[in-house]
Amino acid sequence: MLDRIVALARSVGRTVTGRSTGSRAAWIAVLAVLTVLAATAVPVILMLRAPEQLAPVALDPPPRTGPAAPTEPGTPGAEARPAASAHPTTSHPAATSSPSSAAPPSRAPASASAPAPTPLRAELSIDESALLSYRAAVTISNPGTAPAPDWTLVVTLPRESLKLTAVTGASATRAGATWTLVPADGGQVPGKGSVQVTFRVAGALVSAAPTACTINGVTCTGLPD
């Protein structure tokens, strides 16, 4: 293409040279046009003859719109770091008292066990007889040192037709031929002391003596044979 432009310029030059001087101005104009065409054609010819010498224009890849790839573990900067506390807390071990300074556990004083009460004793005696009755007395003694507030005296008569009257020092209740006597008005037997219960047995005089007598389950002494 360049050769053709040069040949065309020479031909135009010979044509213009053979004419008059007035045509020189037109020749200059044509020459200028040919020069511009030549300057434009040279780069185009070079590009066509050696396209491999031209550096390709690098285009930026389009931005990715898909989800971000997960960060692989171990990548620097991927792990979250806890925020540093402005005032670090220093843990102090709990104060423990030394064995020597600890107060020994208090022990409650052992209460002295109360001594076992001493069994009471009772003695029956018949001291006055009448035609249809007799008077009896039971002496209850306490050999121990502590007073005995509770006691039960049980007297059994041979028949239910016999009954106890004029009772002193106790309150009497009846169940058939058996009579139960307990302290009257909260009376008690003092330690190393005694109390006496008296009563009359009304009924036939023959075979009217008590057949049994106990004080808190212990048999009385003085029962007739």
C-alpha positions, 0 to 999 in steps of 0.5 A, spaced: 500 500 500 505 504 501 508 503 494 502 505 491 502 511 495 509 513 493 508 511 485 502 515 485 505 521 488 511 520 483 506 520 477 502 526 480 509 530 480 511 528 473 504 531 471 504 537 475 512 539 473 510 538 465 505 544 466 505 551 467 507 555 473 500 556 475 499 549 477 504 549 482 500 551 487 495 545 486 501 540 486 503 543 493 496 541 495 496 535 492 503 533 495 500 535 502 494 531 502 499 525 499 503 526 505 498 526 510 495 519 507 502 516 507 503 518 515 496 515 516 498 509 512 505 507 515 502 505 522 497 501 519 501 497 514 506 496 520 500 493 524 498 489 519 505 486 517 507 485 525 501 484 529 505 480 534 509 486 536 504 489 539 502 489 546 495 486 548 491 491 552 490 488 558 482 488 561 480 488 568 476 482 569 469 483 571 467 483 579 465 477 582 457 477 584 457 470 587 458 468 595 465 470 598 469 463 598 470 461 605 476 463 609 481 457 610 483 455 617 490 458 619 489 464 614 493 470 617 488 475 620 482 470 619 481 468 626 477 473 631 481 476 636 478 477 643 478 485 645 483 487 650 480 489 657 481 496 659 482 493 666 485 486 667 482 482 672 487 479 677 484 473 680 486 472 688 486 465 691 480 465 697 483 466 703 483 460 708 484 460 715 490 456 718 489 450 722 492 454 728 487 460 728 481 456 727 477 456 733 476 448 735 468 446 735 465 447 741 462 441 744 456 441 748 457 438 755 455 431 756 448 432 760 449 427 767 444 422 766 439 422 771 439 416 776 434 410 776 429 411 781 429 407 786 423 402 787 418 404 792 416 399 798 409 398 801 407 395 807 399 393 809 397 392 816 390 391 819 389 395 825 382 396 827 376 391 826 369 392 827 363 387 826 362 388 819 368 392 817 375 393 818 380 399 818 387 398 813 393 402 812 398 402 807 405 405 808 409 407 802 416 408 803 421 411 798 428 408 800 431 413 794 434 420 795 429 423 789 422 424 791 417 420 787 411 424 785 407 418 781 405 411 784 400 407 783 397 402 789 393 396 787 389 392 792 385 386 791 379 384 795 376 377 795 369 379 793 366 384 789 361 385 795 366 388 799 368 395 798 373 401 800 370 407 804 373 412 808 380 413 803 385 418 806 392 420 802 389 417 795 384 417 790 380 410 789 377 407 783 374 400 782 374 395 777 370 389 780 374 386 786 380 390 784 381 397 787 386 402 784 389 408 789 393 414 786 396 420 789 391 425 791 392 432 789 399 431 786 402 428 793 409 425 792 413 420 796 419 424 799 426 421 798 428 417 804 421 418 806 414 415 806 406 417 806 400 413 808 394 411 805 388 409 809 381 406 808 376 401 811 373 395 808 366 394 809 362 387 808 362 381 812 368 380 817 369 373 815 374 372 809 374 379 807 382 381 808 385 383 801 388 377 797 393 382 793 397 388 794 402 392 789 405 399 789 408 400 782 407 393 781 412 391 787 408 386 792 406 389 798 409 386 805 404 384 811 399 381 807 395 375 811 397 368 810 
